[in-house]
Amino acid sequence: MTHTRYAFIKARWHADIVDQALIGFKQIIPSNQIDVFDVPGAFELPLLARRLAKSGQYDAIAAAAFVVDGGIYRHDFVAQAVVNGLMQAGLEADVPILSVSLTPHNFHDTEHHTSIYRQHFVLKGREAGEAALAFAKTLRSLAA
């Protein structure tokens, strides 16, 4: 079996929440197979994802961010641009890029909401890990 590598990119806005996705990802994929990268915010995810995908070093890439409504109605545009950019990067590089980028409708910076989303990001990280493994297996079987 070939030794597989995965990249995990995480945005630093709301890092206390976003970092939980990496914890979930590592519950599925061994840490020694994951390279971790940080970017300032969600908007920077697609560019780095595309560069990493084009490097040929990774079987799949996960990108995590938490895009919240800051009161200026910018979050919808950012979230859409990020998801579209990640999809485009994966298609261009022919490498699966998995989005763990969430945009809640109602997030309040309270302990209650933070706790809910921290738990949710662990789950989403696990789901991304499972998808990365499944996708890598499928692509290997197609190459055989």
Chimera marker file (.cmm) of the C-alpha trace (Angstrom):
<marker_set name="trace">
<marker id="1" x="0.000" y="0.000" z="0.000" r="1" g="1" b="0" radius="0.5"/>
<marker id="2" x="1.274" y="3.451" z="-0.858" r="1" g="1" b="0" radius="0.5"/>
<marker id="3" x="2.006" y="5.919" z="1.900" r="1" g="1" b="0" radius="0.5"/>
<marker id="4" x="-0.605" y="8.630" z="1.654" r="1" g="1" b="0" radius="0.5"/>
<marker id="5" x="-0.389" y="12.263" z="2.724" r="1" g="1" b="0" radius="0.5"/>
<marker id="6" x="-3.087" y="14.746" z="3.504" r="1" g="1" b="0" radius="0.5"/>
<marker id="7" x="-3.011" y="18.503" z="3.928" r="1" g="1" b="0" radius="0.5"/>
<marker id="8" x="-5.170" y="20.333" z="6.433" r="1" g="1" b="0" radius="0.5"/>
<marker id="9" x="-5.498" y="24.106" z="6.062" r="1" g="1" b="0" radius="0.5"/>
<marker id="10" x="-7.124" y="26.148" z="8.798" r="1" g="1" b="0" radius="0.5"/>
<marker id="11" x="-8.114" y="29.792" z="8.907" r="1" g="1" b="0" radius="0.5"/>
<marker id="12" x="-7.045" y="31.709" z="12.009" r="1" g="1" b="0" radius="0.5"/>
<marker id="13" x="-10.261" y="33.719" z="12.479" r="1" g="1" b="0" radius="0.5"/>
<marker id="14" x="-12.089" y="32.022" z="15.359" r="1" g="1" b="0" radius="0.5"/>
<marker id="15" x="-9.109" y="29.661" z="15.742" r="1" g="1" b="0" radius="0.5"/>
<marker id="16" x="-10.493" y="28.260" z="19.004" r="1" g="1" b="0" radius="0.5"/>
<marker id="17" x="-13.420" y="26.851" z="17.007" r="1" g="1" b="0" radius="0.5"/>
<marker id="18" x="-11.698" y="26.062" z="13.687" r="1" g="1" b="0" radius="0.5"/>
<marker id="19" x="-8.843" y="24.130" z="15.349" r="1" g="1" b="0" radius="0.5"/>
<marker id="20" x="-11.383" y="21.597" z="16.580" r="1" g="1" b="0" radius="0.5"/>
<marker id="21" x="-11.830" y="20.372" z="13.004" r="1" g="1" b="0" radius="0.5"/>
<marker id="22" x="-8.177" y="19.313" z="12.948" r="1" g="1" b="0" radius="0.5"/>
<marker id="23" x="-8.744" y="17.359" z="16.161" r="1" g="1" b="0" radius="0.5"/>
<marker id="24" x="-11.601" y="15.500" z="14.492" r="1" g="1" b="0" radius="0.5"/>
<marker id="25" x="-9.560" y="14.936" z="11.319" r="1" g="1" b="0" radius="0.5"/>
<marker id="26" x="-6.751" y="13.407" z="13.380" r="1" g="1" b="0" radius="0.5"/>
<marker id="27" x="-9.238" y="11.013" z="14.981" r="1" g="1" b="0" radius="0.5"/>
<marker id="28" x="-9.583" y="9.437" z="11.523" r="1" g="1" b="0" radius="0.5"/>
<marker id="29" x="-6.213" y="9.999" z="9.836" r="1" g="1" b="0" radius="0.5"/>
<marker id="30" x="-2.909" y="9.467" z="11.677" r="1" g="1" b="0" radius="0.5"/>
<marker id="31" x="-1.072" y="12.687" z="12.536" r="1" g="1" b="0" radius="0.5"/>
<marker id="32" x="2.102" y="11.495" z="10.794" r="1" g="1" b="0" radius="0.5"/>
<marker id="33" x="0.203" y="11.544" z="7.469" r="1" g="1" b="0" radius="0.5"/>
<marker id="34" x="-1.070" y="15.115" z="7.859" r="1" g="1" b="0" radius="0.5"/>
<marker id="35" x="0.697" y="18.377" z="7.031" r="1" g="1" b="0" radius="0.5"/>
<marker id="36" x="-0.990" y="21.355" z="8.709" r="1" g="1" b="0" radius="0.5"/>
<marker id="37" x="-1.031" y="24.888" z="7.308" r="1" g="1" b="0" radius="0.5"/>
<marker id="38" x="-2.490" y="28.115" z="8.701" r="1" g="1" b="0" radius="0.5"/>
<marker id="39" x="-3.876" y="31.039" z="6.713" r="1" g="1" b="0" radius="0.5"/>
<marker id="40" x="-5.110" y="34.389" z="8.054" r="1" g="1" b="0" radius="0.5"/>
<marker id="41" x="-8.759" y="33.896" z="7.101" r="1" g="1" b="0" radius="0.5"/>
<marker id="42" x="-11.199" y="31.908" z="5.013" r="1" g="1" b="0" radius="0.5"/>
<marker id="43" x="-10.620" y="33.961" z="1.877" r="1" g="1" b="0" radius="0.5"/>
<marker id="44" x="-7.029" y="32.693" z="1.643" r="1" g="1" b="0" radius="0.5"/>
<marker id="45" x="-7.968" y="28.999" z="1.730" r="1" g="1" b="0" radius="0.5"/>
<marker id="46" x="-8.518" y="28.402" z="-2.019" r="1" g="1" b="0" radius="0.5"/>
<marker id="47" x="-5.147" y="29.774" z="-3.140" r="1" g="1" b="0" radius="0.5"/>
<marker id="48" x="-3.151" y="27.673" z="-0.705" r="1" g="1" b="0" radius="0.5"/>
<marker id="49" x="-5.353" y="24.639" z="-1.377" r="1" g="1" b="0" radius="0.5"/>
<marker id="50" x="-4.687" y="24.966" z="-5.103" r="1" g="1" b="0" radius="0.5"/>
<marker id="51" x="-0.931" y="25.317" z="-4.590" r="1" g="1" b="0" radius="0.5"/>
<marker id="52" x="-0.836" y="22.282" z="-2.309" r="1" g="1" b="0" radius="0.5"/>
<marker id="53" x="-2.995" y="20.249" z="-4.676" r="1" g="1" b="0" radius="0.5"/>
<marker id="54" x="-0.810" y="21.104" z="-7.657" r="1" g="1" b="0" radius="0.5"/>
<marker id="55" x="2.297" y="20.039" z="-5.718" r="1" g="1" b="0" radius="0.5"/>
<marker id="56" x="1.307" y="16.409" z="-6.238" r="1" g="1" b="0" radius="0.5"/>
<marker id="57" x="2.177" y="15.585" z="-2.625" r="1" g="1" b="0" radius="0.5"/>
<marker id="58" x="-1.345" y="15.100" z="-1.272" r="1" g="1" b="0" radius="0.5"/>
<marker id="59" x="-4.103" y="12.578" z="-1.807" r="1" g="1" b="0" radius="0.5"/>
<marker id="60" x="-6.665" y="15.016" z="-0.429" r="1" g="1" b="0" radius="0.5"/>
<marker id="61" x="-6.784" y="18.422" z="1.211" r="1" g="1" b="0" radius="0.5"/>
<marker id="62" x="-9.177" y="19.641" z="3.885" r="1" g="1" b="0" radius="0.5"/>
<marker id="63" x="-9.797" y="23.352" z="4.388" r="1" g="1" b="0" radius="0.5"/>
<marker id="64" x="-11.466" y="24.658" z="7.549" r="1" g="1" b="0" radius="0.5"/>
<marker id="65" x="-12.889" y="28.071" z="8.368" r="1" g="1" b="0" radius="0.5"/>
<marker id="66" x="-15.671" y="29.678" z="10.359" r="1" g="1" b="0" radius="0.5"/>
<marker id="67" x="-17.240" y="32.604" z="8.512" r="1" g="1" b="0" radius="0.5"/>
<marker id="68" x="-19.614" y="34.573" z="10.712" r="1" g="1" b="0" radius="0.5"/>
<marker id="69" x="-21.917" y="37.512" z="10.197" r="1" g="1" b="0" radius="0.5"/>
<marker id="70" x="-19.970" y="40.522" z="11.419" r="1" g="1" b="0" radius="0.5"/>
<marker id="71" x="-22.907" y="42.850" z="10.906" r="1" g="1" b="0" radius="0.5"/>
<marker id="72" x="-21.909" y="44.128" z="7.463" r="1" g="1" b="0" radius="0.5"/>
<marker id="73" x="-23.440" y="41.368" z="5.314" r="1" g="1" b="0" radius="0.5"/>
<marker id="74" x="-20.040" y="40.356" z="3.971" r="1" g="1" b="0" radius="0.5"/>
<marker id="75" x="-20.049" y="36.796" z="5.288" r="1" g="1" b="0" radius="0.5"/>
<marker id="76" x="-22.354" y="35.376" z="2.590" r="1" g="1" b="0" radius="0.5"/>
<marker id="77" x="-20.091" y="36.646" z="-0.177" r="1" g="1" b="0" radius="0.5"/>
<marker id="78" x="-16.953" y="35.382" z="1.540" r="1" g="1" b="0" radius="0.5"/>
<marker id="79" x="-18.456" y="31.964" z="2.248" r="1" g="1" b="0" radius="0.5"/>
<marker id="80" x="-19.631" y="31.560" z="-1.339" r="1" g="1" b="0" radius="0.5"/>
<marker id="81" x="-16.278" y="32.701" z="-2.759" r="1" g="1" b="0" radius="0.5"/>
<marker id="82" x="-14.399" y="30.286" z="-0.495" r="1" g="1" b="0" radius="0.5"/>
<marker id="83" x="-16.495" y="27.233" z="-1.323" r="1" g="1" b="0" radius="0.5"/>
<marker id="84" x="-16.459" y="28.036" z="-5.044" r="1" g="1" b="0" radius="0.5"/>
<marker id="85" x="-12.706" y="28.655" z="-4.905" r="1" g="1" b="0" radius="0.5"/>
<marker id="86" x="-12.056" y="25.359" z="-3.146" r="1" g="1" b="0" radius="0.5"/>
<marker id="87" x="-14.145" y="23.473" z="-5.702" r="1" g="1" b="0" radius="0.5"/>
<marker id="88" x="-12.375" y="25.191" z="-8.585" r="1" g="1" b="0" radius="0.5"/>
<marker id="89" x="-8.940" y="24.482" z="-7.074" r="1" g="1" b="0" radius="0.5"/>
<marker id="90" x="-9.748" y="20.794" z="-6.718" r="1" g="1" b="0" radius="0.5"/>
<marker id="91" x="-11.042" y="20.546" z="-10.276" r="1" g="1" b="0" radius="0.5"/>
<marker id="92" x="-7.987" y="22.357" z="-11.689" r="1" g="1" b="0" radius="0.5"/>
<marker id="93" x="-5.502" y="20.199" z="-9.784" r="1" g="1" b="0" radius="0.5"/>
<marker id="94" x="-7.504" y="16.939" z="-9.974" r="1" g="1" b="0" radius="0.5"/>
<marker id="95" x="-7.165" y="16.475" z="-6.205" r="1" g="1" b="0" radius="0.5"/>
<marker id="96" x="-10.103" y="16.313" z="-3.796" r="1" g="1" b="0" radius="0.5"/>
<marker id="97" x="-10.381" y="19.435" z="-1.656" r="1" g="1" b="0" radius="0.5"/>
<marker id="98" x="-12.811" y="19.014" z="1.205" r="1" g="1" b="0" radius="0.5"/>
<marker id="99" x="-14.541" y="21.987" z="2.738" r="1" g="1" b="0" radius="0.5"/>
<marker id="100" x="-14.956" y="22.212" z="6.488" r="1" g="1" b="0" radius="0.5"/>
<marker id="101" x="-15.932" y="25.847" z="6.059" r="1" g="1" b="0" radius="0.5"/>
<marker id="102" x="-19.099" y="26.685" z="7.923" r="1" g="1" b="0" radius="0.5"/>
<marker id="103" x="-21.226" y="29.819" z="7.884" r="1" g="1" b="0" radius="0.5"/>
<marker id="104" x="-23.813" y="29.850" z="10.668" r="1" g="1" b="0" radius="0.5"/>
<marker id="105" x="-26.862" y="32.067" z="10.321" r="1" g="1" b="0" radius="0.5"/>
<marker id="106" x="-26.968" y="32.909" z="14.014" r="1" g="1" b="0" radius="0.5"/>
<marker id="107" x="-23.666" y="32.935" z="15.854" r="1" g="1" b="0" radius="0.5"/>
<marker id="108" x="-23.211" y="34.955" z="18.996" r="1" g="1" b="0" radius="0.5"/>
<marker id="109" x="-19.817" y="35.069" z="20.643" r="1" g="1" b="0" radius="0.5"/>
<marker id="110" x="-21.048" y="33.486" z="23.861" r="1" g="1" b="0" radius="0.5"/>
<marker id="111" x="-19.782" y="30.430" z="25.718" r="1" g="1" b="0" radius="0.5"/>
<marker id="112" x="-22.943" y="28.548" z="24.728" r="1" g="1" b="0" radius="0.5"/>
<marker id="113" x="-22.567" y="29.135" z="20.968" r="1" g="1" b="0" radius="0.5"/>
<marker id="114" x="-18.805" y="28.688" z="21.033" r="1" g="1" b="0" radius="0.5"/>
<marker id="115" x="-19.215" y="25.335" z="22.773" r="1" g="1" b="0" radius="0.5"/>
<marker id="116" x="-21.800" y="24.165" z="20.238" r="1" g="1" b="0" radius="0.5"/>
<marker id="117" x="-19.626" y="25.071" z="17.256" r="1" g="1" b="0" radius="0.5"/>
<marker id="118" x="-16.446" y="23.677" z="18.800" r="1" g="1" b="0" radius="0.5"/>
<marker id="119" x="-18.209" y="20.293" z="19.111" r="1" g="1" b="0" radius="0.5"/>
<marker id="120" x="-19.653" y="20.616" z="15.618" r="1" g="1" b="0" radius="0.5"/>
<marker id="121" x="-16.226" y="21.295" z="14.109" r="1" g="1" b="0" radius="0.5"/>
<marker id="122" x="-14.828" y="18.114" z="15.696" r="1" g="1" b="0" radius="0.5"/>
<marker id="123" x="-17.612" y="16.178" z="13.974" r="1" g="1" b="0" radius="0.5"/>
<marker id="124" x="-17.039" y="17.963" z="10.672" r="1" g="1" b="0" radius="0.5"/>
<marker id="125" x="-13.305" y="17.259" z="10.913" r="1" g="1" b="0" radius="0.5"/>
<marker id="126" x="-14.009" y="13.553" z="11.390" r="1" g="1" b="0" radius="0.5"/>
<marker id="127" x="-16.355" y="13.597" z="8.411" r="1" g="1" b="0" radius="0.5"/>
<marker id="128" x="-13.668" y="15.264" z="6.291" r="1" g="1" b="0" radius="0.5"/>
<marker id="129" x="-11.155" y="12.620" z="7.400" r="1" g="1" b="0" radius="0.5"/>
<marker id="130" x="-13.537" y="9.831" z="6.430" r="1" g="1" b="0" radius="0.5"/>
<marker id="131" x="-14.204" y="11.473" z="3.064" r="1" g="1" b="0" radius="0.5"/>
<marker id="132" x="-10.468" y="11.949" z="2.439" r="1" g="1" b="0" radius="0.5"/>
<marker id="133" x="-9.762" y="8.275" z="3.100" r="1" g="1" b="0" radius="0.5"/>
<marker id="134" x="-12.662" y="7.114" z="0.949" r="1" g="1" b="0" radius="0.5"/>
<marker id="135" x="-11.724" y="9.412" z="-1.899" r="1" g="1" b="0" radius="0.5"/>
<marker id="136" x="-8.059" y="8.382" z="-1.808" r="1" g="1" b="0" radius="0.5"/>
<marker id="137" x="-9.106" y="4.719" z="-1.904" r="1" g="1" b="0" radius="0.5"/>
<marker id="138" x="-11.394" y="5.345" z="-4.869" r="1" g="1" b="0" radius="0.5"/>
<marker id="139" x="-8.745" y="7.233" z="-6.804" r="1" g="1" b="0" radius="0.5"/>
<marker id="140" x="-6.166" y="4.502" z="-6.141" r="1" g="1" b="0" radius="0.5"/>
<marker id="141" x="-8.587" y="1.858" z="-7.427" r="1" g="1" b="0" radius="0.5"/>
<marker id="142" x="-9.174" y="3.885" z="-10.608" r="1" g="1" b="0" radius="0.5"/>
<marker id="143" x="-5.416" y="4.153" z="-11.169" r="1" g="1" b="0" radius="0.5"/>
<marker id="144" x="-4.927" y="0.380" z="-10.806" r="1" g="1" b="0" radius="0.5"/>
<link id1="1" id2="2" r="1" g="1" b="0" radius="0.2"/>
<link id1="2" id2="3" r="1" g="1" b="0" radius="0.2"/>
<link id1="3" id2="4" r="1" g="1" b="0" radius="0.2"/>
<link id1="4" id2="5" r="1" g="1" b="0" radius="0.2"/>
<link id1="5" id2="6" r="1" g="1" b="0" radius="0.2"/>
<link id1="6" id2="7" r="1" g="1" b="0" radius="0.2"/>
<link id1="7" id2="8" r="1" g="1" b="0" radius="0.2"/>
<link id1="8" id2="9" r="1" g="1" b="0" radius="0.2"/>
<link id1="9" id2="10" r="1" g="1" b="0" radius="0.2"/>
<link id1="10" id2="11" r="1" g="1" b="0" radius="0.2"/>
<link id1="11" id2="12" r="1" g="1" b="0" radius="0.2"/>
<link id1="12" id2="13" r="1" g="1" b="0" radius="0.2"/>
<link id1="13" id2="14" r="1" g="1" b="0" radius="0.2"/>
<link id1="14" id2="15" r="1" g="1" b="0" radius="0.2"/>
<link id1="15" id2="16" r="1" g="1" b="0" radius="0.2"/>
<link id1="16" id2="17" r="1" g="1" b="0" radius="0.2"/>
<link id1="17" id2="18" r="1" g="1" b="0" radius="0.2"/>
<link id1="18" id2="19" r="1" g="1" b="0" radius="0.2"/>
<link id1="19" id2="20" r="1" g="1" b="0" radius="0.2"/>
<link id1="20" id2="21" r="1" g="1" b="0" radius="0.2"/>
<link id1="21" id2="22" r="1" g="1" b="0" radius="0.2"/>
<link id1="22" id2="23" r="1" g="1" b="0" radius="0.2"/>
<link id1="23" id2="24" r="1" g="1" b="0" radius="0.2"/>
<link id1="24" id2="25" r="1" g="1" b="0" radius="0.2"/>
<link id1="25" id2="26" r="1" g="1" b="0" radius="0.2"/>
<link id1="26" id2="27" r="1" g="1" b="0" radius="0.2"/>
<link id1="27" id2="28" r="1" g="1" b="0" radius="0.2"/>
<link id1="28" id2="29" r="1" g="1" b="0" radius="0.2"/>
<link id1="29" id2="30" r="1" g="1" b="0" radius="0.2"/>
<link id1="30" id2="31" r="1" g="1" b="0" radius="0.2"/>
<link id1="31" id2="32" r="1" g="1" b="0" radius="0.2"/>
<link id1="32" id2="33" r="1" g="1" b="0" radius="0.2"/>
<link id1="33" id2="34" r="1" g="1" b="0" radius="0.2"/>
<link id1="34" id2="35" r="1" g="1" b="0" radius="0.2"/>
<link id1="35" id2="36" r="1" g="1" b="0" radius="0.2"/>
<link id1="36" id2="37" r="1" g="1" b="0" radius="0.2"/>
<link id1="37" id2="38" r="1" g="1" b="0" radius="0.2"/>
<link id1="38" id2="39" r="1" g="1" b="0" radius="0.2"/>
<link id1="39" id2="40" r="1" g="1" b="0" radius="0.2"/>
<link id1="40" id2="41" r="1" g="1" b="0" radius="0.2"/>
<link id1="41" id2="42" r="1" g="1" b="0" radius="0.2"/>
<link id1="42" id2="43" r="1" g="1" b="0" radius="0.2"/>
<link id1="43" id2="44" r="1" g="1" b="0" radius="0.2"/>
<link id1="44" id2="45" r="1" g="1" b="0" radius="0.2"/>
<link id1="45" id2="46" r="1" g="1" b="0" radius="0.2"/>
<link id1="46" id2="47" r="1" g="1" b="0" radius="0.2"/>
<link id1="47" id2="48" r="1" g="1" b="0" radius="0.2"/>
<link id1="48" id2="49" r="1" g="1" b="0" radius="0.2"/>
<link id1="49" id2="50" r="1" g="1" b="0" radius="0.2"/>
<link id1="50" id2="51" r="1" g="1" b="0" radius="0.2"/>
<link id1="51" id2="52" r="1" g="1" b="0" radius="0.2"/>
<link id1="52" id2="53" r="1" g="1" b="0" radius="0.2"/>
<link id1="53" id2="54" r="1" g="1" b="0" radius="0.2"/>
<link id1="54" id2="55" r="1" g="1" b="0" radius="0.2"/>
<link id1="55" id2="56" r="1" g="1" b="0" radius="0.2"/>
<link id1="56" id2="57" r="1" g="1" b="0" radius="0.2"/>
<link id1="57" id2="58" r="1" g="1" b="0" radius="0.2"/>
<link id1="58" id2="59" r="1" g="1" b="0" radius="0.2"/>
<link id1="59" id2="60" r="1" g="1" b="0" radius="0.2"/>
<link id1="60" id2="61" r="1" g="1" b="0" radius="0.2"/>
<link id1="61" id2="62" r="1" g="1" b="0" radius="0.2"/>
<link id1="62" id2="63" r="1" g="1" b="0" radius="0.2"/>
<link id1="63" id2="64" r="1" g="1" b="0" radius="0.2"/>
<link id1="64" id2="65" r="1" g="1" b="0" radius="0.2"/>
<link id1="65" id2="66" r="1" g="1" b="0" radius="0.2"/>
<link id1="66" id2="67" r="1" g="1" b="0" radius="0.2"/>
<link id1="67" id2="68" r="1" g="1" b="0" radius="0.2"/>
<link id1="68" id2="69" r="1" g="1" b="0" radius="0.2"/>
<link id1="69" id2="70" r="1" g="1" b="0" radius="0.2"/>
<link id1="70" id2="71" r="1" g="1" b="0" radius="0.2"/>
<link id1="71" id2="72" r="1" g="1" b="0" radius="0.2"/>
<link id1="72" id2="73" r="1" g="1" b="0" radius="0.2"/>
<link id1="73" id2="74" r="1" g="1" b="0" radius="0.2"/>
<link id1="74" id2="75" r="1" g="1" b="0" radius="0.2"/>
<link id1="75" id2="76" r="1" g="1" b="0" radius="0.2"/>
<link id1="76" id2="77" r="1" g="1" b="0" radius="0.2"/>
<link id1="77" id2="78" r="1" g="1" b="0" radius="0.2"/>
<link id1="78" id2="79" r="1" g="1" b="0" radius="0.2"/>
<link id1="79" id2="80" r="1" g="1" b="0" radius="0.2"/>
<link id1="80" id2="81" r="1" g="1" b="0" radius="0.2"/>
<link id1="81" id2="82" r="1" g="1" b="0" radius="0.2"/>
<link id1="82" id2="83" r="1" g="1" b="0" radius="0.2"/>
<link id1="83" id2="84" r="1" g="1" b="0" radius="0.2"/>
<link id1="84" id2="85" r="1" g="1" b="0" radius="0.2"/>
<link id1="85" id2="86" r="1" g="1" b="0" radius="0.2"/>
<link id1="86" id2="87" r="1" g="1" b="0" radius="0.2"/>
<link id1="87" id2="88" r="1" g="1" b="0" radius="0.2"/>
<link id1="88" id2="89" r="1" g="1" b="0" radius="0.2"/>
<link id1="89" id2="90" r="1" g="1" b="0" radius="0.2"/>
<link id1="90" id2="91" r="1" g="1" b="0" radius="0.2"/>
<link id1="91" id2="92" r="1" g="1" b="0" radius="0.2"/>
<link id1="92" id2="93" r="1" g="1" b="0" radius="0.2"/>
<link id1="93" id2="94" r="1" g="1" b="0" radius="0.2"/>
<link id1="94" id2="95" r="1" g="1" b="0" radius="0.2"/>
<link id1="95" id2="96" r="1" g="1" b="0" radius="0.2"/>
<link id1="96" id2="97" r="1" g="1" b="0" radius="0.2"/>
<link id1="97" id2="98" r="1" g="1" b="0" radius="0.2"/>
<link id1="98" id2="99" r="1" g="1" b="0" radius="0.2"/>
<link id1="99" id2="100" r="1" g="1" b="0" radius="0.2"/>
<link id1="100" id2="101" r="1" g="1" b="0" radius="0.2"/>
<link id1="101" id2="102" r="1" g="1" b="0" radius="0.2"/>
<link id1="102" id2="103" r="1" g="1" b="0" radius="0.2"/>
<link id1="103" id2="104" r="1" g="1" b="0" radius="0.2"/>
<link id1="104" id2="105" r="1" g="1" b="0" radius="0.2"/>
<link id1="105" id2="106" r="1" g="1" b="0" radius="0.2"/>
<link id1="106" id2="107" r="1" g="1" b="0" radius="0.2"/>
<link id1="107" id2="108" r="1" g="1" b="0" radius="0.2"/>
<link id1="108" id2="109" r="1" g="1" b="0" radius="0.2"/>
<link id1="109" id2="110" r="1" g="1" b="0" radius="0.2"/>
<link id1="110" id2="111" r="1" g="1" b="0" radius="0.2"/>
<link id1="111" id2="112" r="1" g="1" b="0" radius="0.2"/>
<link id1="112" id2="113" r="1" g="1" b="0" radius="0.2"/>
<link id1="113" id2="114" r="1" g="1" b="0" radius="0.2"/>
<link id1="114" id2="115" r="1" g="1" b="0" radius="0.2"/>
<link id1="115" id2="116" r="1" g="1" b="0" radius="0.2"/>
<link id1="116" id2="117" r="1" g="1" b="0" radius="0.2"/>
<link id1="117" id2="118" r="1" g="1" b="0" radius="0.2"/>
<link id1="118" id2="119" r="1" g="1" b="0" radius="0.2"/>
<link id1="119" id2="120" r="1" g="1" b="0" radius="0.2"/>
<link id1="120" id2="121" r="1" g="1" b="0" radius="0.2"/>
<link id1="121" id2="122" r="1" g="1" b="0" radius="0.2"/>
<link id1="122" id2="123" r="1" g="1" b="0" radius="0.2"/>
<link id1="123" id2="124" r="1" g="1" b="0" radius="0.2"/>
<link id1="124" id2="125" r="1" g="1" b="0" radius="0.2"/>
<link id1="125" id2="126" r="1" g="1" b="0" radius="0.2"/>
<link id1="126" id2="127" r="1" g="1" b="0" radius="0.2"/>
<link id1="127" id2="128" r="1" g="1" b="0" radius="0.2"/>
<link id1="128" id2="129" r="1" g="1" b="0" radius="0.2"/>
<link id1="129" id2="130" r="1" g="1" b="0" radius="0.2"/>
<link id1="130" id2="131" r="1" g="1" b="0" radius="0.2"/>
<link id1="131" id2="132" r="1" g="1" b="0" radius="0.2"/>
<link id1="132" id2="133" r="1" g="1" b="0" radius="0.2"/>
<link id1="133" id2="134" r="1" g="1" b="0" radius="0.2"/>
<link id1="134" id2="135" r="1" g="1" b="0" radius="0.2"/>
<link id1="135" id2="136" r="1" g="1" b="0" radius="0.2"/>
<link id1="136" id2="137" r="1" g="1" b="0" radius="0.2"/>
<link id1="137" id2="138" r="1" g="1" b="0" radius="0.2"/>
<link id1="138" id2="139" r="1" g="1" b="0" radius="0.2"/>
<link id1="139" id2="140" r="1" g="1" b="0" radius="0.2"/>
<link id1="140" id2="141" r="1" g="1" b="0" radius="0.2"/>
<link id1="141" id2="142" r="1" g="1" b="0" radius="0.2"/>
<link id1="142" id2="143" r="1" g="1" b="0" radius="0.2"/>
<link id1="143" id2="144" r="1" g="1" b="0" radius="0.2"/>
</marker_set>
